Amino acid sequence: MVSFSDIVSNVGALLRQRTLGRSIVLLLSVAILLLLIVNATTFVMIQRTAAFNDQVEAAWQARRSGRLLLLNLKDAETAQRGYVLTGLYSFRMEYDRAVQANAYLVDTLAERLGNDPVDVSTVEAVTRLSRDKILEMGAVIALSQTGQGQQATRRIAQGGGKALMEQLESELGDLDRRMGTRLAQGRAQSEGSATFTAVVNGIAGVLILLLGAVVFLLVWRYLAELKDAQATVDRVNAGLEETVKARTAALVRSNEEVQRFAYIVSHDLRSPLVNVMGYTAELEQAGRTIDLQMTKVETVAPELLERDALTAAREDIPEAVGFIRASTEKMDRLINSILKLSREGRRNLVPETLDIGGMTERIADTVRHQLEATETEVVVGEMVPIESDRLSMEQILGNLIDNAVKYLQPGRPGRIEVNGRDLPGGWVEYAIADNGRGIAEKDHERVFELFRRAGRQDQKGEGLGLAFVRNSVRRLGGEVTVESVPGEGSTFRLKFPRRLILDEAGDAL
């Protein structure tokens, strides 16, 4: 995982290089920084503009509340005079409605003005004057209701109510002018903020366009240089491709020569080996004949028999013949194994869709007697199909299952599990796990080498099985690895392409 310090180190190394890439990175960094500054400035100015707009809205609402309050009191005064002059109940209803609305309008005005000392003083004065005005109008209404119309008219003519209304108009007029001033200031500030934001964005846009033009020119120059470099690479690749083809052909020829050499050597070694085995049989027969003759001599004339000759005939010669026979048999097995590897390398692969689960179960059936003798269980889990060479896959799985059975841990029931799964990228993995002896970590690679074995050598074998497995797996385009802990068991993992692709010769690409 790449750490932050690695990123900083790589960026620092890039900036120290005088390259086109560094120039582009620097210009893009400046453009990004400029965008961040513009965004931050725009955000701040938008917040300020919003605050100014809130102030404008608050001043306008307060101004409107003051005017509504004054209009409501004038409506109440008009309805009061109409009722006194005419006695009509509709005027009384209009008066009552205006009086009831007064308290709400005063509270609304106080709420919209806030805590400014001047505004608070205005609200107190308006509250007191509107209350006095309503009391004065109520007294006049009461006189009119009791039939004292002339006294009510005279009370109105005295001008007490008019004086209160003039004071209210004065207070609310001052408030209206203050609110008008605040509205003008708020609008001016909002417009100034919007203008500043537009100017900043305009300047930033011009600078970004200039940086974009410079980056475009640098990229255009870089692409031109890249095109020239690509042409050079294409010329080099053209020659390199021919070289690779020639070397690949030489390698194929060398591999074929090695396989032919292994076949010829194995075939030529077999002829003298057969002779040695034949003469060993004759020597063994001759030894038995000599032993019979010496037995007769020992019976008829024992004094003529040499003890050393008798020991040689009866012990030394049979022992030597036995060693020769064992060595020739081992050499015969090694030659057969080499021939098998050579033939497998020359065989053309034939891809087909394979049921690996069914194949594994059939292979397990071939060693059923060994499994029952060791109380071993073979579990075939979920498998995935694959398109590959049938014979190669049977030999690979057969060798691995045979090995698992051969190297089980004595004294405990054996268990062999075979599972498969899909891997990303068009690959398939099969795992053959056992609870056997296990393999030491230092031998994990060694067990795949020719004639090399690991652990106790108490089982028959020449050390060719896993070498054959690796060779076959590689021919199919895959790889084999082992995970193992001594005393706990081993897991061989086979990784193959889901679909085997062959060249014209029938070998995997």
C-alpha positions as CSV (number, residue, x, y, z in Angstrom):
1,M,0.0,0.0,0.0
2,V,1.4,3.4,-1.0
3,S,1.9,5.7,2.0
4,F,1.5,9.5,2.1
5,S,5.2,9.9,2.6
6,D,5.8,7.9,-0.6
7,I,3.4,10.2,-2.5
8,V,5.1,13.3,-1.1
9,S,8.5,11.9,-2.0
10,N,7.4,11.1,-5.6
11,V,5.9,14.5,-6.1
12,G,9.1,16.1,-4.7
13,A,11.2,14.1,-7.2
14,L,8.9,15.1,-10.0
15,L,9.2,18.8,-9.1
16,R,13.0,18.6,-9.0
17,Q,13.1,17.4,-12.6
18,R,13.1,20.1,-15.3
19,T,10.6,18.3,-17.5
20,L,7.5,19.0,-19.4
21,G,5.6,16.9,-17.0
22,R,6.7,19.1,-14.1
23,S,5.6,22.3,-16.0
24,I,2.1,20.8,-16.6
25,V,1.8,19.6,-13.0
26,L,2.8,23.1,-11.7
27,L,0.4,24.9,-14.0
28,L,-2.5,22.5,-13.1
29,S,-1.6,23.0,-9.5
30,V,-1.8,26.8,-9.9
31,A,-5.1,26.5,-11.7
32,I,-6.5,24.2,-8.9
33,L,-5.2,26.6,-6.3
34,L,-6.8,29.5,-8.1
35,L,-10.1,27.7,-8.3
36,L,-10.0,26.9,-4.6
37,I,-9.3,30.6,-3.8
38,V,-12.2,31.7,-6.1
39,N,-14.5,29.2,-4.6
40,A,-13.6,30.3,-1.1
41,T,-14.0,34.0,-2.0
42,T,-17.3,33.3,-3.7
43,F,-18.5,31.3,-0.7
44,V,-17.6,34.2,1.7
45,M,-19.2,36.8,-0.6
46,I,-22.3,34.7,-1.0
47,Q,-22.6,34.5,2.8
48,R,-22.1,38.3,3.1
49,T,-24.7,38.9,0.3
50,A,-27.1,36.6,2.1
51,A,-26.6,38.5,5.3
52,F,-27.1,41.9,3.6
53,N,-30.3,40.5,1.9
54,D,-31.5,39.4,5.3
55,Q,-30.9,42.9,6.7
56,V,-32.8,44.4,3.7
57,E,-35.7,41.9,4.2
58,A,-35.8,42.7,8.0
59,A,-35.8,46.5,7.4
60,W,-38.5,46.2,4.7
61,Q,-40.7,44.0,7.0
62,A,-40.3,46.4,9.9
63,R,-41.1,49.3,7.7
64,R,-44.2,47.5,6.4
65,S,-45.3,46.6,10.0
66,G,-45.0,50.3,11.1
67,R,-47.2,51.4,8.2
68,L,-49.8,48.7,8.8
69,L,-49.9,49.7,12.5
70,L,-50.5,53.4,11.6
71,L,-53.1,52.5,8.9
72,N,-54.9,50.2,11.4
73,L,-55.2,53.0,14.0
74,K,-56.4,55.4,11.4
75,D,-59.0,52.9,10.3
76,A,-60.1,52.6,14.0
77,E,-60.3,56.4,14.3
78,T,-62.3,56.7,11.1
79,A,-64.7,53.9,12.3
80,Q,-65.0,55.6,15.7
81,R,-66.1,59.0,14.2
82,G,-68.4,57.3,11.8
83,Y,-70.1,55.5,14.7
84,V,-70.4,58.7,16.7
85,L,-71.9,60.6,13.8
86,T,-74.2,57.9,12.4
87,G,-74.7,55.3,15.2
88,L,-74.4,52.6,12.5
89,Y,-73.4,49.2,13.9
90,S,-71.1,48.5,10.9
91,F,-68.8,51.3,12.0
92,R,-68.7,49.8,15.5
93,M,-67.7,46.4,14.1
94,E,-65.0,48.0,12.0
95,Y,-63.7,49.8,15.1
96,D,-63.7,46.6,17.2
97,R,-61.8,44.7,14.5
98,A,-59.1,47.4,14.3
99,V,-58.7,47.6,18.1
100,Q,-58.3,43.8,18.3
101,A,-55.6,43.8,15.5
102,N,-53.6,46.5,17.3
103,A,-51.9,44.3,19.9
104,Y,-50.8,41.8,17.2
105,L,-49.5,44.5,15.0
106,V,-47.5,46.1,17.9
107,D,-46.0,42.7,18.8
108,T,-45.1,42.0,15.1
109,L,-43.4,45.4,14.9
110,A,-41.4,44.7,18.1
111,E,-40.3,41.3,16.8
112,R,-39.2,42.6,13.5
113,L,-37.2,45.5,14.9
114,G,-35.0,43.4,17.2
115,N,-32.8,44.7,20.0
116,D,-31.5,48.0,18.6
117,P,-31.8,50.6,21.5
118,V,-33.4,53.2,19.2
119,D,-35.8,50.7,17.8
120,V,-36.7,49.4,21.3
121,S,-37.4,53.0,22.4
122,T,-39.6,53.5,19.3
123,V,-41.6,50.3,20.1
124,E,-42.1,51.5,23.7
125,A,-43.4,54.9,22.6
126,V,-45.7,53.4,19.9
127,T,-47.0,50.9,22.4
128,R,-47.8,53.6,24.9
129,L,-49.3,56.0,22.3
130,S,-51.4,53.3,20.6
131,R,-52.8,52.3,24.0
132,D,-53.6,55.9,25.0
133,K,-55.2,56.4,21.6
134,I,-57.4,53.3,21.9
135,L,-58.4,54.4,25.5
136,E,-59.3,57.8,24.2
137,M,-61.4,56.4,21.3
138,G,-63.0,53.9,23.7
139,A,-64.1,56.8,26.0
140,V,-65.8,58.6,23.1
141,I,-67.5,55.3,22.0
142,A,-68.8,54.9,25.6
143,L,-70.3,58.4,25.6
144,S,-72.0,57.8,22.3
145,Q,-73.5,54.5,23.5
146,T,-75.0,56.1,26.6
147,G,-76.8,58.7,24.5
148,Q,-74.4,61.5,25.1
149,G,-73.7,62.1,21.4
150,Q,-73.0,65.9,21.8
151,Q,-70.5,65.2,24.6
152,A,-68.8,62.6,22.4
153,T,-68.7,65.0,19.5
154,R,-67.3,67.8,21.7
155,R,-64.6,65.3,23.0
156,I,-63.5,64.6,19.5
157,A,-63.5,68.4,18.7
158,Q,-61.2,69.1,21.7
159,G,-58.3,67.4,19.7
160,G,-56.9,65.1,22.3
161,G,-57.2,62.1,19.9
162,K,-55.7,64.1,17.1
163,A,-52.7,65.0,19.2
164,L,-52.1,61.3,20.1
165,M,-52.4,60.4,16.4
166,E,-49.9,63.1,15.4
167,Q,-47.4,61.8,18.0
168,L,-47.9,58.2,16.6
169,E,-47.4,59.5,13.0
170,S,-44.2,61.2,14.2
171,E,-42.8,58.1,15.9
172,L,-43.7,55.8,13.0
173,G,-42.6,58.4,10.5
174,D,-39.1,58.5,12.1
175,L,-39.1,54.7,12.1
176,D,-40.1,54.6,8.5
177,R,-37.2,56.9,7.5
178,R,-34.7,54.8,9.5
179,M,-35.9,51.7,7.9
180,G,-35.7,53.4,4.5
181,T,-32.1,54.3,5.2
182,R,-31.3,50.8,6.3
183,L,-32.9,49.5,3.1
184,A,-30.8,51.7,1.0
185,Q,-27.6,50.8,2.8
186,G,-28.4,47.0,2.6
187,R,-29.2,47.2,-1.1
188,A,-25.9,49.1,-1.7
189,Q,-23.9,46.6,0.3
190,S,-25.6,43.6,-1.4
191,E,-25.0,45.1,-4.8
192,G,-21.4,45.9,-3.9
193,S,-20.8,42.3,-2.7
194,A,-22.4,40.9,-5.9
195,T,-20.3,43.2,-8.0
196,F,-17.1,42.2,-6.2
197,T,-18.0,38.5,-6.6
198,A,-18.6,38.9,-10.3
199,V,-15.2,40.8,-10.7
200,V,-13.3,38.1,-8.8
201,N,-14.9,35.3,-10.8
202,G,-14.3,37.2,-14.1
203,I,-10.6,37.7,-13.3
204,A,-10.2,34.1,-12.1
205,G,-12.0,32.9,-15.3
206,V,-9.5,34.9,-17.5
207,L,-6.5,33.5,-15.5
208,I,-7.8,30.0,-15.8
209,L,-8.4,30.4,-19.5
210,L,-4.8,31.7,-19.9
211,L,-3.5,28.7,-17.8
212,G,-5.6,26.3,-19.9
213,A,-4.2,27.8,-23.1
214,V,-0.6,27.4,-21.8
215,V,-1.4,23.8,-20.6
216,F,-2.9,23.1,-24.1
217,L,0.2,24.3,-25.8
218,L,2.4,22.2,-23.5
219,V,0.3,19.1,-24.0
220,W,0.2,19.7,-27.8
221,R,4.0,19.9,-27.7
222,Y,4.2,16.8,-25.5
223,L,1.9,14.8,-27.8
224,A,4.1,15.8,-30.8
225,E,7.2,14.6,-28.9
226,L,5.3,11.5,-27.9
227,K,4.3,10.8,-31.5
228,D,8.0,11.1,-32.5
229,A,9.0,8.8,-29.7
230,Q,6.2,6.3,-30.6
231,A,7.5,6.3,-34.2
232,T,11.0,5.5,-32.9
233,V,9.7,2.8,-30.6
234,D,7.7,1.3,-33.5
235,R,10.9,1.2,-35.6
236,V,12.8,-0.5,-32.7
237,N,9.9,-2.9,-32.0
238,A,9.8,-3.9,-35.7
239,G,13.4,-5.1,-35.4
240,L,12.8,-6.5,-31.9
241,E,9.8,-8.5,-33.0
242,E,11.9,-10.2,-35.7
243,T,14.6,-10.8,-33.1
244,V,12.1,-12.3,-30.6
245,K,10.6,-14.5,-33.4
246,A,14.1,-15.7,-34.3
247,R,15.1,-16.4,-30.7
248,T,11.7,-18.1,-30.0
249,A,12.2,-20.3,-33.0
250,A,15.7,-21.1,-31.8
251,L,14.4,-21.9,-28.4
252,V,11.7,-24.2,-29.8
253,R,14.4,-26.0,-31.9
254,S,16.6,-26.3,-28.8
255,N,13.8,-27.7,-26.7
256,E,13.0,-30.2,-29.4
257,E,16.6,-31.1,-29.6
258,V,16.7,-31.6,-25.8
259,Q,13.6,-33.8,-26.0
260,R,15.1,-35.9,-28.9
261,F,18.4,-36.1,-27.0
262,A,16.6,-37.3,-23.9
263,Y,14.8,-39.9,-26.0
264,I,17.9,-41.1,-27.8
265,V,20.0,-41.2,-24.7
266,S,17.3,-43.1,-22.8
267,H,16.9,-45.5,-25.8
268,D,20.6,-46.0,-26.1
269,L,21.0,-46.6,-22.4
270,R,18.4,-49.2,-22.5
271,S,20.3,-51.5,-24.8
272,P,23.4,-51.9,-22.6
273,L,21.1,-52.0,-19.5
274,V,19.2,-54.9,-21.0
275,N,22.5,-56.7,-21.6
276,V,23.6,-56.1,-18.1
277,M,20.3,-57.4,-16.8
278,G,20.6,-60.5,-19.0
279,Y,24.2,-61.2,-18.1
280,T,23.2,-60.7,-14.4
281,A,20.6,-63.4,-14.7
282,E,23.2,-65.7,-16.4
283,L,25.7,-64.9,-13.6
284,E,23.1,-65.6,-11.0
285,Q,22.4,-69.0,-12.7
286,A,26.1,-69.7,-12.9
287,G,26.4,-69.0,-9.2
288,R,23.7,-71.5,-8.4
289,T,25.5,-74.1,-10.6
290,I,28.8,-73.4,-8.9
291,D,27.1,-73.6,-5.5
292,L,25.7,-77.1,-6.4
293,Q,29.1,-78.3,-7.5
294,M,30.8,-77.0,-4.4
295,T,28.1,-78.8,-2.3
296,K,29.0,-82.1,-4.0
297,V,32.7,-81.4,-3.4
298,E,32.0,-80.6,0.2
299,T,30.2,-83.9,0.6
300,V,32.6,-86.2,-1.3
301,A,36.0,-84.6,-0.6
302,P,35.7,-81.8,2.0
303,E,39.5,-81.6,2.3
304,L,39.7,-80.2,-1.2
305,L,37.3,-77.3,-0.6
306,E,38.7,-73.9,0.3
307,R,36.6,-72.0,2.8
308,D,37.1,-68.7,1.1
309,A,35.9,-70.1,-2.2
310,L,32.8,-71.5,-0.4
311,T,32.1,-68.1,1.2
312,A,32.5,-66.3,-2.1
313,A,30.2,-68.7,-3.9
314,R,27.5,-68.8,-1.3
315,E,27.6,-65.2,0.1
316,D,29.7,-62.7,-1.9
317,I,28.6,-63.6,-5.4
318,P,24.8,-63.6,-4.6
319,E,25.1,-60.3,-2.7
320,A,26.9,-58.7,-5.5
321,V,24.4,-60.0,-8.0
322,G,21.6,-58.7,-5.8
323,F,23.2,-55.2,-5.7
324,I,23.6,-55.3,-9.5
325,R,20.0,-56.3,-10.0
326,A,18.6,-53.6,-7.7
327,S,20.8,-50.9,-9.4
328,T,19.7,-52.0,-12.9
329,E,16.0,-52.1,-11.9
330,K,16.4,-48.6,-10.5
331,M,18.1,-47.4,-13.6
332,D,15.4,-49.0,-15.7
333,R,12.7,-47.1,-13.8
334,L,14.7,-43.8,-14.2
335,I,15.0,-44.4,-18.0
336,N,11.3,-45.1,-18.2
337,S,10.5,-41.9,-16.3
338,I,12.8,-39.8,-18.6
339,L,11.1,-41.4,-21.7
340,K,7.7,-40.5,-20.2
341,L,8.7,-36.9,-19.7
342,S,10.2,-36.8,-23.3
343,R,7.0,-38.3,-24.8
344,E,4.8,-35.9,-22.8
345,G,6.8,-32.9,-24.1
346,R,6.3,-34.1,-27.7
347,R,2.6,-34.9,-27.4
348,N,0.1,-32.4,-29.0
349,L,-2.4,-30.9,-26.5
350,V,-6.1,-31.3,-27.3
351,P,-8.3,-28.8,-25.4
352,E,-11.9,-29.8,-24.4
353,T,-14.3,-28.9,-21.7
354,L,-13.6,-31.0,-18.6
355,D,-15.7,-31.9,-15.6
356,I,-12.9,-31.7,-13.1
357,G,-15.1,-32.9,-10.2
358,G,-16.1,-36.1,-12.0
359,M,-12.4,-36.6,-13.1
360,T,-11.2,-36.3,-9.5
361,E,-13.8,-38.8,-8.2
362,R,-12.7,-41.4,-10.9
363,I,-9.1,-40.9,-9.9
364,A,-10.0,-41.4,-6.3
365,D,-11.8,-44.7,-7.2
366,T,-8.5,-46.1,-8.7
367,V,-6.8,-45.9,-5.3
368,R,-9.9,-46.9,-3.3
369,H,-8.2,-50.0,-1.8
370,Q,-5.3,-47.8,-0.5
371,L,-7.8,-45.3,0.9
372,E,-9.7,-48.0,2.8
373,A,-6.6,-49.6,4.2
374,T,-5.5,-46.2,5.7
375,E,-9.0,-45.1,6.6
376,T,-8.6,-42.1,4.3
377,E,-11.5,-39.9,3.2
378,V,-11.4,-38.1,-0.2
379,V,-13.8,-35.1,-0.3
380,V,-14.5,-33.5,-3.6
381,G,-15.9,-30.0,-3.0
382,E,-17.3,-27.4,-5.4
383,M,-15.4,-27.6,-8.7
384,V,-15.4,-25.3,-11.7
385,P,-15.2,-26.6,-15.3
386,I,-12.2,-25.8,-17.5
387,E,-11.2,-26.1,-21.1
388,S,-7.9,-27.9,-21.2
389,D,-6.1,-31.1,-22.2
390,R,-7.8,-34.2,-20.7
391,L,-4.8,-36.5,-20.4
392,S,-2.6,-33.8,-18.9
393,M,-5.2,-32.9,-16.3
394,E,-5.7,-36.6,-15.4
395,Q,-2.0,-37.1,-15.0
396,I,-1.6,-33.9,-12.9
397,L,-4.4,-34.7,-10.5
398,G,-3.5,-38.4,-10.4
399,N,0.1,-37.7,-9.4
400,L,-1.0,-35.2,-6.7
401,I,-3.7,-37.6,-5.2
402,D,-1.2,-40.5,-5.3
403,N,1.3,-38.4,-3.5
404,A,-1.2,-37.4,-0.9
405,V,-2.1,-41.0,-0.3
406,K,1.5,-42.1,-0.2
407,Y,2.6,-39.6,2.4
408,L,-0.2,-39.7,4.9
409,Q,0.6,-39.3,8.6
410,P,0.7,-42.8,10.2
411,G,-1.5,-43.2,13.2
412,R,-4.4,-40.9,12.2
413,P,-7.2,-41.2,9.6
414,G,-6.3,-39.4,6.4
415,R,-8.4,-36.7,4.8
416,I,-7.8,-35.3,1.2
417,E,-9.9,-32.4,0.0
418,V,-10.1,-31.2,-3.6
419,N,-11.8,-27.8,-4.3
420,G,-11.9,-25.3,-7.2
421,R,-12.8,-21.7,-7.6
422,D,-12.8,-18.9,-10.1
423,L,-10.1,-16.2,-10.0
424,P,-10.3,-12.7,-11.6
425,G,-8.9,-12.3,-15.0
426,G,-10.1,-15.5,-16.6
427,W,-8.2,-17.9,-14.3
428,V,-9.2,-21.0,-12.3
429,E,-7.6,-22.5,-9.2
430,Y,-7.8,-26.0,-7.9
431,A,-6.5,-26.9,-4.4
432,I,-5.5,-30.5,-3.3
433,A,-5.2,-30.4,0.5
434,D,-4.2,-33.3,2.8
435,N,-3.5,-33.8,6.5
436,G,-0.3,-35.9,5.9
437,R,3.3,-35.5,6.9
438,G,3.8,-32.1,5.4
439,I,6.9,-30.6,3.8
440,A,9.5,-28.4,5.4
441,E,9.6,-24.8,4.1
442,K,13.1,-25.2,2.8
443,D,11.9,-28.0,0.5
444,H,8.8,-26.3,-0.9
445,E,10.7,-25.5,-4.2
446,R,13.0,-28.5,-4.1
447,V,10.2,-31.1,-4.4
448,F,9.5,-29.9,-7.9
449,E,13.1,-30.6,-9.2
450,L,14.1,-33.8,-11.1
451,F,15.2,-36.7,-8.9
452,R,14.8,-34.6,-5.7
453,R,12.7,-35.8,-2.7
454,A,12.1,-34.4,0.7
455,G,11.6,-35.9,4.2
456,R,11.9,-39.6,5.1
457,Q,12.7,-41.8,2.1
458,D,10.5,-44.7,3.2
459,Q,8.3,-44.8,0.1
460,K,9.1,-46.1,-3.4
461,G,9.8,-43.4,-6.0
462,E,12.5,-41.7,-8.1
463,G,11.6,-38.0,-7.4
464,L,10.0,-37.5,-10.8
465,G,6.3,-37.2,-9.9
466,L,6.2,-33.5,-8.9
467,A,8.7,-32.6,-11.6
468,F,6.3,-34.1,-14.1
469,V,3.4,-32.2,-12.5
470,R,5.2,-28.9,-12.8
471,N,6.2,-29.6,-16.4
472,S,2.7,-30.5,-17.4
473,V,1.1,-27.6,-15.6
474,R,3.5,-25.2,-17.3
475,R,2.6,-26.7,-20.7
476,L,-1.0,-25.9,-20.0
477,G,-0.1,-22.3,-19.3
478,G,-0.5,-22.5,-15.5
479,E,1.5,-22.7,-12.4
480,V,1.7,-24.9,-9.3
481,T,2.7,-23.9,-5.7
482,V,2.7,-25.7,-2.4
483,E,1.8,-24.6,1.1
484,S,2.8,-27.0,3.8
485,V,3.6,-27.3,7.5
486,P,5.4,-30.5,8.8
487,G,3.1,-32.7,10.7
488,E,-0.1,-30.8,9.6
489,G,-0.4,-31.5,5.9
490,S,0.1,-29.9,2.5
491,T,-1.9,-27.9,0.0
492,F,-1.0,-27.9,-3.7
493,R,-2.5,-25.1,-5.6
494,L,-3.0,-25.3,-9.4
495,K,-3.7,-22.2,-11.3
496,F,-4.8,-22.5,-15.0
497,P,-6.3,-20.2,-17.6
498,R,-10.0,-21.0,-18.0
499,R,-9.5,-21.6,-21.7
500,L,-6.4,-23.3,-23.1
501,I,-5.0,-21.4,-26.2
502,L,-2.7,-23.4,-28.6
503,D,-0.3,-22.3,-31.2
504,E,-0.1,-24.0,-34.6
505,A,2.0,-26.8,-33.2
506,G,-0.5,-27.7,-30.5
507,D,1.4,-26.3,-27.6
508,A,0.0,-23.8,-25.1
509,L,0.9,-20.2,-25.8
